Amino acid sequence: MVAMEKKTKLVEEEGCYYYDYGGYGDGVVDDEGRATELRPTALSRPHTQAFHLAWMSLFACFFAAFAAPPILPAMRPSLVLAPSDASAAAVASLSATLVGRLAMGPACDLLGPRRASGVASLVCALALALAAVFASSPAGFVALRFVAGLSLANFVANQHWMSQIFASSAVGLANAVAAGWANVGSAAAQVVMPVAYDAVVLRFGVPVTVAWRVTYLLPCAMLVTTGLAVLAFPYDLPGGGGGRCPGGGGGRRRSFWAVVRGGVGDYRAWLLGLTYGYCYGVELIMENVAADFFRGRFRLPMEAAGAAAACFGAMNAVARPAGGVASDEVARRFGMRGRLWALWAVQSAGAALCVLVGRMGAAEAPSLAATVAVMVACAAFVQAASGLTFGIVPFVSKRSLGVVSGMTASGGAVGAIVTNRLFFSGSRYTVEEAISCTGITSLLCTLPVALIHFRRQGGMFCGPSATIDEEDGDGDVDGDDDYMLLK
């Protein structure tokens, strides 16, 4: 009764908070105003509105980041690109993603994830438009991919925002669905950009040296539209943080360095970053090389190669959410131990299938249909592993959630950069051999999941080492450990 009176009072205070139940029903919002269920069709609820804004904004970012690979043959003549330039540009894009995600974590804690996301989208849209207009050499192409890669920093804001407004019973699913639907943007770019380019050339008669620049107006417009929509939304935190409420947010404030130390000093954040580097990192690699792989190995034209490559990214619509569902389901039955075992098993399966993709591509007479089928299966497992990873991240530390999310998300970019430099740069390995080596590396880098341990929930092989009454730093169970905004 006291809790209900508290919620009613919060609703009355200028409508600043997420507590109002309209359209959800009793018991679907907890005492902190976080939704205990994900209901994508309950559009009147601010939780649902934030969910849709978050994934659509990140969708635009993925579309922009992967807009270049499918139209690379059209860009080569005007930019005088050599084969090695594509690899250098991919590394630049991944490096930008790394830098952006590391910076986005503290930015979310400082400004709130909504404001950080909206500002980042608008800045990247402007920079991307300028890079597309002025690029005239390989260096300009590298700059274009770098700017586009920066937009993927919004992934951290996406996961941070969802982790704040959904309770532990639904956070795995919410994180996975928001990220999974957003990741489909990379697949959409593989299909839409070649079609848009052909339309610009054939229907409007634009010269080929200019047509790809005009085509880049599409991702820029998407970034601007979603960025403005996110900034127009009034809420960050369940308690009103980052919104219009007088006096700021509902979270307590801590010093910048206290929050940073809380994330950087937690070994679990580093291990999750490592494992994420070889589930999401594998996805980044495949989305950068898949179109060229199909063009070179199967002699497919630009549109057909883009469509085949899009199959990998399109699996995000179901695979990553499935990972979130699996994470929450095994947690109900087995606790944190279930989440960790599920992550290890699914990611190991995806790594084995990645090895198989490379082996099939290296065959003397490879089957296009069989190769695509195995690649889709590989995509399903590595993307589900990404969803499973971010089913664990919110429980590492609430007080440093932005930093932990940023470190983990940056691990994906680091894994892709390292893999690109080791296996895809130079002529030591064929593309098929490099893909197989990527899978083997993923198998090895998944093993450290066994070292992750939560004092009150245990790990894969060990039980809890603390009782519920003991003080510890596990953000998932410590009653005094709340979401923080930085001073």
Residue, then its C-alpha position, 0 to 999 in steps of 0.5 A: m500500500v505504501a509503495m502504491e501511494k509512493k507511485t501515485k505521488l510520483v505520477e502527480e509530480e508533473g508526469c516526469y516519471y515512468y511510474d504511471y501504469g496506464g496500458y500496462g496493468d498492476g505489477v508491471v512496474d516495480d518500486e523504482g518505476r522500471a518495467t518488469e515486462l517488455r511490451p512493444t505494442a503498449l505504445s502509450r507507455p513511456h517505457t515502450q516509447a523509449f524502447h522504440l526510440a532507442w532501437m530505431s536510433l541505433f538502427a540508423c547508426f548501423f545503416a550508416a556504419f555499413a553503407a559503404p561496403p555494398i556500394l564499394p565497386a561504385m566508389r572505387p573509380s572516383l576515389v581511386l581505391a586499391p584493394s588494401d584501402a578497403s581493409a584500412a578503411a574497415v580498421a578505421s571504422l572499427s577504431a572509431t567504434l572503439v573510441g566512441r564506445l569508450a567515450m560514450g560510457p562516461a557520457c551516458d553517466l554524465l548526461g544521461p543516455r538519451r541526450a548522449s545518444g541524440v547529440a551523437s547522432l546529430v554530430c555524426a550526421l553532419a560529419l558524415a555528410l561533410a566526409a561524403v561531399f569532400a572525399s576524393s582519395p583513399a584518405g577521404f574514404v578512410a575518413l568517411r568510414f571512420v566518421a560512420g564508425l563513430s555513430l556505433a558509439n550509440f550502442v552503449a547509450n542504447q543498452h544503458w538506457m534499456s538497463q535503466i528502465f527495465a527491471s532485472s526480470a526483463v532487462g536481458l530481453a529488452n537489451a537483446v531486442a533493442a540491440g537485435w532490431a537495431n543491428v538489422g540496420s547493417a543488413a538493410a544497408q547491404v540491400v538498400m544502398p545498391v538499390a538507392y545507388d542504381a536509382v540515383v544513376l538510372r532514374f535521375g541520371v546523376p554521374v557515377t562519380v557523384a551518385w554514391r555521394v548523393t546516395y549517402l544522403l539517405p543514412c545522413a537523413m536517418l541519423v538526423t531524424t532519429g537524433l531529433a526524435v530521441l532528444a525530443f523525448p523527455y525521460d532518461l531514468p525511471g525517476g525522471g533523470g535527464g528529463r524535464c523534472p525540476g532538480g534533475g534525475g532520480g539517481r544519486r550523484r557521484s564523482f566522475w572518477a568514482v564511477v569510472r574506477g568502479g567499472v575499470g576496476d571490475y575484472r568481470a567488465w574486462l572478461l565480458g569485453l574479451t568474450y564480446g570481442y569474439c561474438y559481436g567482433v565476429e559479426l563486425i568482421m563478417e559484415n565488413v567482408a561478406a559482400d566482397f567474399f560473395r563477389g569474389r568467391f561466387r562471382l555475384p554482381m553487386e546487388a546479389a552479393g549485397a543480398a547474400a551478405a545481408c542474410f548475416g545481419a538480418m538474423n539480428a531481428v530474431a537471434r539477438p532477442a532469442g539470446g536475451v530471452a534465453s538469458d532471462e529464462v535460464a536465470r529464472r531456473f538456474g540464476m547467474r550460473g545459467r546465464l554464464w553457461a548459456l553464454w559459453a555454450v552458444q558462443s562456442a557453437g557460433a565459433a565452430l560454425c564460423v570455422l565451417v563457413g571458412r572451410m566450405g568457402a575454401a572448397e574447390a566447388p563451393s555451394l552458394a546455397a550451402t555456404v549461405a545456410v551455414m553462414v546464417a546458422c553462424a550468425a544466429f549463434v554469434q548474435a544470440a551470444s551477444g544478447l546473452t552477454f548483455g543479459i549479464v552486463p547490467f548485473v556487474s555494477k549498477r553504479s558504473l553501468g555506463v562504464v561497464s557497458g562501454m567497456t564491454a561494447s568496446g570489446g567488440a570493436v577491439g576483437a574485430i580490429v585485432t582479428n582484421r589485423l591478424f587474419f584479413s590484412g595482407s596476403r598471408y591468408t585467403v579470406e576463407e582461411a581468415i574466416s576459419c582462423t576467426g572462428i578458432t580464436s573465438l573458441l579460445c576467447t570464450l573460455p574465460v567466461a568460466l572465470i566470471h563470478f558473482r559473490r552472491q550468485g556464484g559462477m559457472f563452477c562455484g557457488p555464492s561466496a557471500t550471503i544476502d546480508e553481507e556487503d559487497g560490490d555486486g550491483d545486481v543485489d546490493g540494495d545501496d547500489d543505485y544507478m548514478l549520474l555523475k557530478 
